[in-house]
């Protein structure tokens, strides 16, 4: 597999780090970001989020779209 953005730019020398959790395109370290994600738990009444954040990988396009405003 190749990073989508690198492939669009004619590069094939990058190593992918994962898949964007939003759009599912393959990403490399240059075109991706690893961010924290709040984990929701099904526990009935009371607190429904984990104290520890999870991590997720997103491409630069999705990262920018999520952080507008």
PyMOL Python script that loads the backbone (N, CA, C, O; Angstrom):
from pymol import cmd

cmd.read_pdbstr("""\
ATOM      1  N   UNK A   1       0.836  -1.180   0.000  1.00  0.00           N
ATOM      2  CA  UNK A   1       0.000   0.000   0.000  1.00  0.00           C
ATOM      3  C   UNK A   1       0.882   1.245   0.000  1.00  0.00           C
ATOM      4  O   UNK A   1       2.007   1.238   0.500  1.00  0.00           O
ATOM      5  N   UNK A   2       0.337   2.309  -0.574  1.00  0.00           N
ATOM      6  CA  UNK A   2       1.051   3.580  -0.627  1.00  0.00           C
ATOM      7  C   UNK A   2       0.182   4.674  -0.036  1.00  0.00           C
ATOM      8  O   UNK A   2      -1.047   4.614  -0.078  1.00  0.00           O
ATOM      9  N   UNK A   3       0.857   5.678   0.520  1.00  0.00           N
ATOM     10  CA  UNK A   3       0.155   6.858   1.019  1.00  0.00           C
ATOM     11  C   UNK A   3      -0.577   7.499  -0.163  1.00  0.00           C
ATOM     12  O   UNK A   3       0.009   7.702  -1.227  1.00  0.00           O
ATOM     13  N   UNK A   4      -1.850   7.815   0.029  1.00  0.00           N
ATOM     14  CA  UNK A   4      -2.653   8.393  -1.039  1.00  0.00           C
ATOM     15  C   UNK A   4      -2.069   9.716  -1.516  1.00  0.00           C
ATOM     16  O   UNK A   4      -1.898   9.916  -2.718  1.00  0.00           O
ATOM     17  N   UNK A   5      -1.760  10.621  -0.589  1.00  0.00           N
ATOM     18  CA  UNK A   5      -1.259  11.936  -0.981  1.00  0.00           C
ATOM     19  C   UNK A   5       0.097  11.842  -1.664  1.00  0.00           C
ATOM     20  O   UNK A   5       0.348  12.566  -2.628  1.00  0.00           O
ATOM     21  N   UNK A   6       0.973  10.969  -1.190  1.00  0.00           N
ATOM     22  CA  UNK A   6       2.272  10.784  -1.849  1.00  0.00           C
ATOM     23  C   UNK A   6       2.085  10.243  -3.262  1.00  0.00           C
ATOM     24  O   UNK A   6       2.761  10.674  -4.196  1.00  0.00           O
ATOM     25  N   UNK A   7       1.170   9.305  -3.409  1.00  0.00           N
ATOM     26  CA  UNK A   7       0.904   8.730  -4.724  1.00  0.00           C
ATOM     27  C   UNK A   7       0.382   9.798  -5.684  1.00  0.00           C
ATOM     28  O   UNK A   7       0.749   9.811  -6.858  1.00  0.00           O
ATOM     29  N   UNK A   8      -0.472  10.691  -5.186  1.00  0.00           N
ATOM     30  CA  UNK A   8      -0.995  11.772  -6.024  1.00  0.00           C
ATOM     31  C   UNK A   8       0.112  12.727  -6.460  1.00  0.00           C
ATOM     32  O   UNK A   8       0.014  13.357  -7.514  1.00  0.00           O
ATOM     33  N   UNK A   9       1.174  12.835  -5.642  1.00  0.00           N
ATOM     34  CA  UNK A   9       2.309  13.702  -5.962  1.00  0.00           C
ATOM     35  C   UNK A   9       3.427  12.962  -6.694  1.00  0.00           C
ATOM     36  O   UNK A   9       4.502  13.523  -6.905  1.00  0.00           O
ATOM     37  N   UNK A  10       3.187  11.710  -7.084  1.00  0.00           N
ATOM     38  CA  UNK A  10       4.169  10.952  -7.843  1.00  0.00           C
ATOM     39  C   UNK A  10       5.288  10.346  -7.006  1.00  0.00           C
ATOM     40  O   UNK A  10       6.299   9.906  -7.553  1.00  0.00           O
ATOM     41  N   UNK A  11       5.122  10.317  -5.700  1.00  0.00           N
ATOM     42  CA  UNK A  11       6.142   9.729  -4.824  1.00  0.00           C
ATOM     43  C   UNK A  11       5.730   8.320  -4.432  1.00  0.00           C
ATOM     44  O   UNK A  11       4.552   8.050  -4.198  1.00  0.00           O
ATOM     45  N   UNK A  12       6.700   7.433  -4.362  1.00  0.00           N
ATOM     46  CA  UNK A  12       6.405   6.069  -3.926  1.00  0.00           C
ATOM     47  C   UNK A  12       7.416   5.587  -2.898  1.00  0.00           C
ATOM     48  O   UNK A  12       7.479   4.395  -2.595  1.00  0.00           O
ATOM     49  N   UNK A  13       8.215   6.520  -2.356  1.00  0.00           N
ATOM     50  CA  UNK A  13       9.289   6.134  -1.447  1.00  0.00           C
ATOM     51  C   UNK A  13       8.918   6.262   0.025  1.00  0.00           C
ATOM     52  O   UNK A  13       9.788   6.085   0.878  1.00  0.00           O
ATOM     53  N   UNK A  14       7.664   6.563   0.360  1.00  0.00           N
ATOM     54  CA  UNK A  14       7.263   6.732   1.752  1.00  0.00           C
ATOM     55  C   UNK A  14       6.679   5.441   2.318  1.00  0.00           C
ATOM     56  O   UNK A  14       6.153   4.601   1.587  1.00  0.00           O
ATOM     57  N   UNK A  15       6.783   5.307   3.619  1.00  0.00           N
ATOM     58  CA  UNK A  15       6.237   4.148   4.313  1.00  0.00           C
ATOM     59  C   UNK A  15       4.955   4.557   5.021  1.00  0.00           C
ATOM     60  O   UNK A  15       4.965   5.501   5.811  1.00  0.00           O
ATOM     61  N   UNK A  16       3.860   3.870   4.756  1.00  0.00           N
ATOM     62  CA  UNK A  16       2.602   4.238   5.405  1.00  0.00           C
ATOM     63  C   UNK A  16       2.637   3.930   6.903  1.00  0.00           C
ATOM     64  O   UNK A  16       3.296   2.983   7.334  1.00  0.00           O
ATOM     65  N   UNK A  17       1.920   4.740   7.695  1.00  0.00           N
ATOM     66  CA  UNK A  17       1.822   4.504   9.134  1.00  0.00           C
ATOM     67  C   UNK A  17       0.446   4.016   9.546  1.00  0.00           C
ATOM     68  O   UNK A  17       0.271   3.512  10.655  1.00  0.00           O
ATOM     69  N   UNK A  18      -0.528   4.162   8.664  1.00  0.00           N
ATOM     70  CA  UNK A  18      -1.868   3.740   9.035  1.00  0.00           C
ATOM     71  C   UNK A  18      -2.905   4.156   8.026  1.00  0.00           C
ATOM     72  O   UNK A  18      -2.603   4.514   6.888  1.00  0.00           O
ATOM     73  N   UNK A  19      -4.142   4.095   8.482  1.00  0.00           N
ATOM     74  CA  UNK A  19      -5.300   4.435   7.647  1.00  0.00           C
ATOM     75  C   UNK A  19      -6.083   5.523   8.374  1.00  0.00           C
ATOM     76  O   UNK A  19      -6.323   5.419   9.576  1.00  0.00           O
ATOM     77  N   UNK A  20      -6.476   6.549   7.659  1.00  0.00           N
ATOM     78  CA  UNK A  20      -7.254   7.636   8.255  1.00  0.00           C
ATOM     79  C   UNK A  20      -8.555   7.062   8.834  1.00  0.00           C
ATOM     80  O   UNK A  20      -9.283   6.334   8.160  1.00  0.00           O
ATOM     81  N   UNK A  21      -8.825   7.405  10.085  1.00  0.00           N
ATOM     82  CA  UNK A  21     -10.021   6.874  10.748  1.00  0.00           C
ATOM     83  C   UNK A  21     -11.305   7.516  10.238  1.00  0.00           C
ATOM     84  O   UNK A  21     -12.395   7.056  10.578  1.00  0.00           O
ATOM     85  N   UNK A  22     -11.202   8.563   9.435  1.00  0.00           N
ATOM     86  CA  UNK A  22     -12.379   9.227   8.882  1.00  0.00           C
ATOM     87  C   UNK A  22     -12.663   8.809   7.450  1.00  0.00           C
ATOM     88  O   UNK A  22     -13.771   8.368   7.144  1.00  0.00           O
ATOM     89  N   UNK A  23     -11.666   8.943   6.557  1.00  0.00           N
ATOM     90  CA  UNK A  23     -11.909   8.688   5.130  1.00  0.00           C
ATOM     91  C   UNK A  23     -11.296   7.373   4.652  1.00  0.00           C
ATOM     92  O   UNK A  23     -11.507   6.977   3.506  1.00  0.00           O
ATOM     93  N   UNK A  24     -10.547   6.697   5.508  1.00  0.00           N
ATOM     94  CA  UNK A  24      -9.977   5.368   5.239  1.00  0.00           C
ATOM     95  C   UNK A  24      -8.895   5.337   4.174  1.00  0.00           C
ATOM     96  O   UNK A  24      -8.621   4.274   3.616  1.00  0.00           O
ATOM     97  N   UNK A  25      -8.266   6.485   3.873  1.00  0.00           N
ATOM     98  CA  UNK A  25      -7.139   6.490   2.944  1.00  0.00           C
ATOM     99  C   UNK A  25      -5.855   6.173   3.709  1.00  0.00           C
ATOM    100  O   UNK A  25      -5.731   6.518   4.885  1.00  0.00           O
ATOM    101  N   UNK A  26      -4.910   5.525   3.051  1.00  0.00           N
ATOM    102  CA  UNK A  26      -3.622   5.197   3.660  1.00  0.00           C
ATOM    103  C   UNK A  26      -2.812   6.479   3.808  1.00  0.00           C
ATOM    104  O   UNK A  26      -2.793   7.311   2.901  1.00  0.00           O
ATOM    105  N   UNK A  27      -2.136   6.645   4.963  1.00  0.00           N
ATOM    106  CA  UNK A  27      -1.367   7.856   5.234  1.00  0.00           C
ATOM    107  C   UNK A  27       0.051   7.519   5.680  1.00  0.00           C
ATOM    108  O   UNK A  27       0.307   6.458   6.249  1.00  0.00           O
ATOM    109  N   UNK A  28       0.967   8.448   5.407  1.00  0.00           N
ATOM    110  CA  UNK A  28       2.360   8.347   5.854  1.00  0.00           C
ATOM    111  C   UNK A  28       2.564   9.373   6.974  1.00  0.00           C
ATOM    112  O   UNK A  28       1.659  10.166   7.234  1.00  0.00           O
ATOM    113  N   UNK A  29       3.724   9.383   7.648  1.00  0.00           N
ATOM    114  CA  UNK A  29       3.945  10.366   8.711  1.00  0.00           C
ATOM    115  C   UNK A  29       3.837  11.822   8.238  1.00  0.00           C
ATOM    116  O   UNK A  29       3.419  12.688   9.006  1.00  0.00           O
ATOM    117  N   UNK A  30       4.200  12.092   7.013  1.00  0.00           N
ATOM    118  CA  UNK A  30       4.146  13.459   6.484  1.00  0.00           C
ATOM    119  C   UNK A  30       2.715  13.931   6.244  1.00  0.00           C
ATOM    120  O   UNK A  30       2.410  15.110   6.421  1.00  0.00           O
ATOM    121  N   UNK A  31       1.844  13.019   5.843  1.00  0.00           N
ATOM    122  CA  UNK A  31       0.476  13.388   5.475  1.00  0.00           C
ATOM    123  C   UNK A  31      -0.566  12.935   6.491  1.00  0.00           C
ATOM    124  O   UNK A  31      -1.756  12.907   6.177  1.00  0.00           O
ATOM    125  N   UNK A  32      -0.148  12.587   7.681  1.00  0.00           N
ATOM    126  CA  UNK A  32      -1.079  12.147   8.701  1.00  0.00           C
ATOM    127  C   UNK A  32      -0.760  12.738  10.058  1.00  0.00           C
ATOM    128  O   UNK A  32       0.341  13.243  10.282  1.00  0.00           O
ATOM    129  N   UNK A  33      -1.709  12.676  10.952  1.00  0.00           N
ATOM    130  CA  UNK A  33      -1.540  13.112  12.326  1.00  0.00           C
ATOM    131  C   UNK A  33      -2.137  12.046  13.238  1.00  0.00           C
ATOM    132  O   UNK A  33      -3.162  11.446  12.916  1.00  0.00           O
ATOM    133  N   UNK A  34      -1.497  11.819  14.360  1.00  0.00           N
ATOM    134  CA  UNK A  34      -2.057  10.945  15.378  1.00  0.00           C
ATOM    135  C   UNK A  34      -2.609  11.852  16.466  1.00  0.00           C
ATOM    136  O   UNK A  34      -1.879  12.654  17.050  1.00  0.00           O
ATOM    137  N   UNK A  35      -3.896  11.720  16.731  1.00  0.00           N
ATOM    138  CA  UNK A  35      -4.570  12.579  17.692  1.00  0.00           C
ATOM    139  C   UNK A  35      -5.201  11.736  18.796  1.00  0.00           C
ATOM    140  O   UNK A  35      -5.259  10.510  18.704  1.00  0.00           O
ATOM    141  N   UNK A  36      -5.667  12.410  19.830  1.00  0.00           N
ATOM    142  CA  UNK A  36      -6.367  11.719  20.905  1.00  0.00           C
ATOM    143  C   UNK A  36      -7.852  11.643  20.581  1.00  0.00           C
ATOM    144  O   UNK A  36      -8.401  12.507  19.897  1.00  0.00           O
ATOM    145  N   UNK A  37      -8.485  10.599  21.083  1.00  0.00           N
ATOM    146  CA  UNK A  37      -9.917  10.418  20.882  1.00  0.00           C
ATOM    147  C   UNK A  37     -10.562  10.060  22.208  1.00  0.00           C
ATOM    148  O   UNK A  37     -10.039   9.233  22.955  1.00  0.00           O
ATOM    149  N   UNK A  38     -11.687  10.675  22.499  1.00  0.00           N
ATOM    150  CA  UNK A  38     -12.443  10.384  23.697  1.00  0.00           C
ATOM    151  C   UNK A  38     -13.180   9.068  23.500  1.00  0.00           C
ATOM    152  O   UNK A  38     -13.859   8.881  22.490  1.00  0.00           O
ATOM    153  N   UNK A  39     -13.052   8.160  24.452  1.00  0.00           N
ATOM    154  CA  UNK A  39     -13.693   6.842  24.352  1.00  0.00           C
ATOM    155  C   UNK A  39     -14.988   6.855  25.158  1.00  0.00           C
ATOM    156  O   UNK A  39     -14.980   7.150  26.354  1.00  0.00           O
ATOM    157  N   UNK A  40     -16.094   6.537  24.503  1.00  0.00           N
ATOM    158  CA  UNK A  40     -17.393   6.459  25.168  1.00  0.00           C
ATOM    159  C   UNK A  40     -17.661   5.005  25.541  1.00  0.00           C
ATOM    160  O   UNK A  40     -17.501   4.099  24.724  1.00  0.00           O
ATOM    161  N   UNK A  41     -18.068   4.804  26.780  1.00  0.00           N
ATOM    162  CA  UNK A  41     -18.338   3.471  27.299  1.00  0.00           C
ATOM    163  C   UNK A  41     -19.830   3.328  27.583  1.00  0.00           C
ATOM    164  O   UNK A  41     -20.491   4.289  27.979  1.00  0.00           O
ATOM    165  N   UNK A  42     -20.347   2.133  27.378  1.00  0.00           N
ATOM    166  CA  UNK A  42     -21.747   1.868  27.679  1.00  0.00           C
ATOM    167  C   UNK A  42     -21.796   1.305  29.094  1.00  0.00           C
ATOM    168  O   UNK A  42     -21.440   0.149  29.326  1.00  0.00           O
ATOM    169  N   UNK A  43     -22.239   2.133  30.038  1.00  0.00           N
ATOM    170  CA  UNK A  43     -22.240   1.713  31.445  1.00  0.00           C
ATOM    171  C   UNK A  43     -23.509   2.118  32.175  1.00  0.00           C
ATOM    172  O   UNK A  43     -23.517   2.137  33.405  1.00  0.00           O
ATOM    173  N   UNK A  44     -24.550   2.435  31.482  1.00  0.00           N
ATOM    174  CA  UNK A  44     -25.765   2.860  32.167  1.00  0.00           C
ATOM    175  C   UNK A  44     -25.677   4.306  32.606  1.00  0.00           C
ATOM    176  O   UNK A  44     -25.208   5.160  31.853  1.00  0.00           O
ATOM    177  N   UNK A  45     -26.134   4.590  33.839  1.00  0.00           N
ATOM    178  CA  UNK A  45     -26.092   5.958  34.338  1.00  0.00           C
ATOM    179  C   UNK A  45     -24.706   6.289  34.886  1.00  0.00           C
ATOM    180  O   UNK A  45     -23.923   5.391  35.197  1.00  0.00           O
ATOM    181  N   UNK A  46     -24.414   7.561  34.999  1.00  0.00           N
ATOM    182  CA  UNK A  46     -23.122   7.988  35.521  1.00  0.00           C
ATOM    183  C   UNK A  46     -22.142   8.303  34.403  1.00  0.00           C
ATOM    184  O   UNK A  46     -22.534   8.500  33.253  1.00  0.00           O
ATOM    185  N   UNK A  47     -20.877   8.348  34.752  1.00  0.00           N
ATOM    186  CA  UNK A  47     -19.825   8.697  33.797  1.00  0.00           C
ATOM    187  C   UNK A  47     -19.753   7.678  32.663  1.00  0.00           C
ATOM    188  O   UNK A  47     -19.754   6.470  32.901  1.00  0.00           O
ATOM    189  N   UNK A  48     -19.690   8.175  31.434  1.00  0.00           N
ATOM    190  CA  UNK A  48     -19.692   7.263  30.281  1.00  0.00           C
ATOM    191  C   UNK A  48     -18.475   7.446  29.382  1.00  0.00           C
ATOM    192  O   UNK A  48     -18.485   7.020  28.227  1.00  0.00           O
ATOM    193  N   UNK A  49     -17.421   8.081  29.911  1.00  0.00           N
ATOM    194  CA  UNK A  49     -16.195   8.249  29.130  1.00  0.00           C
ATOM    195  C   UNK A  49     -15.015   7.685  29.912  1.00  0.00           C
ATOM    196  O   UNK A  49     -15.013   7.676  31.143  1.00  0.00           O
ATOM    197  N   UNK A  50     -14.025   7.221  29.181  1.00  0.00           N
ATOM    198  CA  UNK A  50     -12.821   6.676  29.787  1.00  0.00           C
ATOM    199  C   UNK A  50     -11.922   7.811  30.267  1.00  0.00           C
ATOM    200  O   UNK A  50     -11.894   8.883  29.663  1.00  0.00           O
ATOM    201  N   UNK A  51     -11.184   7.574  31.360  1.00  0.00           N
ATOM    202  CA  UNK A  51     -10.220   8.557  31.846  1.00  0.00           C
ATOM    203  C   UNK A  51      -9.003   8.626  30.935  1.00  0.00           C
ATOM    204  O   UNK A  51      -8.314   9.646  30.899  1.00  0.00           O
ATOM    205  N   UNK A  52      -8.732   7.557  30.201  1.00  0.00           N
ATOM    206  CA  UNK A  52      -7.584   7.508  29.299  1.00  0.00           C
ATOM    207  C   UNK A  52      -8.034   7.734  27.864  1.00  0.00           C
ATOM    208  O   UNK A  52      -8.930   7.038  27.387  1.00  0.00           O
ATOM    209  N   UNK A  53      -7.433   8.694  27.165  1.00  0.00           N
ATOM    210  CA  UNK A  53      -7.807   8.892  25.762  1.00  0.00           C
ATOM    211  C   UNK A  53      -7.186   7.809  24.877  1.00  0.00           C
ATOM    212  O   UNK A  53      -6.095   7.309  25.155  1.00  0.00           O
ATOM    213  N   UNK A  54      -7.883   7.468  23.839  1.00  0.00           N
ATOM    214  CA  UNK A  54      -7.348   6.547  22.829  1.00  0.00           C
ATOM    215  C   UNK A  54      -6.601   7.374  21.792  1.00  0.00           C
ATOM    216  O   UNK A  54      -6.626   8.603  21.846  1.00  0.00           O
ATOM    217  N   UNK A  55      -5.953   6.731  20.872  1.00  0.00           N
ATOM    218  CA  UNK A  55      -5.338   7.483  19.779  1.00  0.00           C
ATOM    219  C   UNK A  55      -5.937   7.022  18.461  1.00  0.00           C
ATOM    220  O   UNK A  55      -6.426   5.902  18.323  1.00  0.00           O
ATOM    221  N   UNK A  56      -5.877   7.928  17.505  1.00  0.00           N
ATOM    222  CA  UNK A  56      -6.388   7.621  16.173  1.00  0.00           C
ATOM    223  C   UNK A  56      -5.566   8.383  15.153  1.00  0.00           C
ATOM    224  O   UNK A  56      -5.028   9.451  15.442  1.00  0.00           O
ATOM    225  N   UNK A  57      -5.477   7.835  13.984  1.00  0.00           N
ATOM    226  CA  UNK A  57      -4.726   8.454  12.889  1.00  0.00           C
ATOM    227  C   UNK A  57      -5.721   9.099  11.930  1.00  0.00           C
ATOM    228  O   UNK A  57      -6.756   8.519  11.602  1.00  0.00           O
ATOM    229  N   UNK A  58      -5.385  10.315  11.486  1.00  0.00           N
ATOM    230  CA  UNK A  58      -6.211  11.016  10.507  1.00  0.00           C
ATOM    231  C   UNK A  58      -5.313  11.660   9.459  1.00  0.00           C
ATOM    232  O   UNK A  58      -4.185  12.051   9.758  1.00  0.00           O
ATOM    233  N   UNK A  59      -5.808  11.768   8.239  1.00  0.00           N
ATOM    234  CA  UNK A  59      -5.048  12.449   7.182  1.00  0.00           C
ATOM    235  C   UNK A  59      -5.119  13.955   7.414  1.00  0.00           C
ATOM    236  O   UNK A  59      -5.948  14.421   8.196  1.00  0.00           O
ATOM    237  N   UNK A  60      -4.273  14.709   6.754  1.00  0.00           N
ATOM    238  CA  UNK A  60      -4.232  16.157   6.938  1.00  0.00           C
ATOM    239  C   UNK A  60      -5.535  16.828   6.516  1.00  0.00           C
ATOM    240  O   UNK A  60      -5.947  17.816   7.123  1.00  0.00           O
ATOM    241  N   UNK A  61      -6.180  16.306   5.490  1.00  0.00           N
ATOM    242  CA  UNK A  61      -7.441  16.884   5.019  1.00  0.00           C
ATOM    243  C   UNK A  61      -8.525  16.741   6.077  1.00  0.00           C
ATOM    244  O   UNK A  61      -9.225  17.707   6.380  1.00  0.00           O
ATOM    245  N   UNK A  62      -8.671  15.557   6.638  1.00  0.00           N
ATOM    246  CA  UNK A  62      -9.692  15.327   7.667  1.00  0.00           C
ATOM    247  C   UNK A  62      -9.330  16.067   8.948  1.00  0.00           C
ATOM    248  O   UNK A  62     -10.211  16.599   9.623  1.00  0.00           O
ATOM    249  N   UNK A  63      -8.053  16.108   9.290  1.00  0.00           N
ATOM    250  CA  UNK A  63      -7.599  16.838  10.475  1.00  0.00           C
ATOM    251  C   UNK A  63      -7.964  18.324  10.362  1.00  0.00           C
ATOM    252  O   UNK A  63      -8.449  18.922  11.323  1.00  0.00           O
ATOM    253  N   UNK A  64      -7.733  18.905   9.202  1.00  0.00           N
ATOM    254  CA  UNK A  64      -8.066  20.311   8.972  1.00  0.00           C
ATOM    255  C   UNK A  64      -9.578  20.526   9.035  1.00  0.00           C
ATOM    256  O   UNK A  64     -10.038  21.510   9.615  1.00  0.00           O
ATOM    257  N   UNK A  65     -10.344  19.624   8.449  1.00  0.00           N
ATOM    258  CA  UNK A  65     -11.795  19.765   8.436  1.00  0.00           C
ATOM    259  C   UNK A  65     -12.377  19.669   9.855  1.00  0.00           C
ATOM    260  O   UNK A  65     -13.353  20.352  10.165  1.00  0.00           O
ATOM    261  N   UNK A  66     -11.795  18.841  10.705  1.00  0.00           N
ATOM    262  CA  UNK A  66     -12.271  18.684  12.079  1.00  0.00           C
ATOM    263  C   UNK A  66     -11.922  19.886  12.949  1.00  0.00           C
ATOM    264  O   UNK A  66     -12.588  20.130  13.955  1.00  0.00           O
ATOM    265  N   UNK A  67     -10.901  20.633  12.585  1.00  0.00           N
ATOM    266  CA  UNK A  67     -10.425  21.722  13.428  1.00  0.00           C
ATOM    267  C   UNK A  67     -10.759  23.099  12.876  1.00  0.00           C
ATOM    268  O   UNK A  67     -10.089  24.073  13.219  1.00  0.00           O
ATOM    269  N   UNK A  68     -11.764  23.202  12.042  1.00  0.00           N
ATOM    270  CA  UNK A  68     -12.205  24.485  11.504  1.00  0.00           C
ATOM    271  C   UNK A  68     -13.087  25.163  12.546  1.00  0.00           C
ATOM    272  O   UNK A  68     -13.936  24.524  13.167  1.00  0.00           O
ATOM    273  N   UNK A  69     -12.877  26.442  12.724  1.00  0.00           N
ATOM    274  CA  UNK A  69     -13.770  27.199  13.573  1.00  0.00           C
ATOM    275  C   UNK A  69     -13.198  27.466  14.879  1.00  0.00           C
ATOM    276  O   UNK A  69     -13.839  28.102  15.716  1.00  0.00           O
TER     277      UNK A  69
END
""", "prot")
cmd.dss("prot")
cmd.show_as("cartoon", "prot")
cmd.util.cbc("prot")
cmd.orient("prot")
